[in-house]
Amino acid sequence: MACVGVALGLRAVFGSTDHPLIAKAVAELFILTAAFIFGSAARRAVLAQRRIDDHDTTAQSHVGMIVTSTTLAIAAVAVGVILWLL
């Protein structure tokens, strides 16, 4: 989420610059990084749950993490689209 915040901050700071496409492109890099981080977190959560020994504890379903990370990734991409439209 910090990457999305940085992207929004870049848009606010550099929105009135002579080269708005450069500012939008840099902000988009942060948005794409956020989406990658969300996907990576979901993948790592699934892998970690597979390593949990069923004798010690019961792992919760990984569906919640996948839904959360997918929602955040879609929201980050939506913010990127909005930044390009502004």
Summary of the structure (lengths in Angstrom):
residues: 86
radius of gyration: 17.1
end to end distance: 20.4
largest distance: 61.9
contacts: 231
relative contact order: 0.18
helix: 79%
strand: 0%
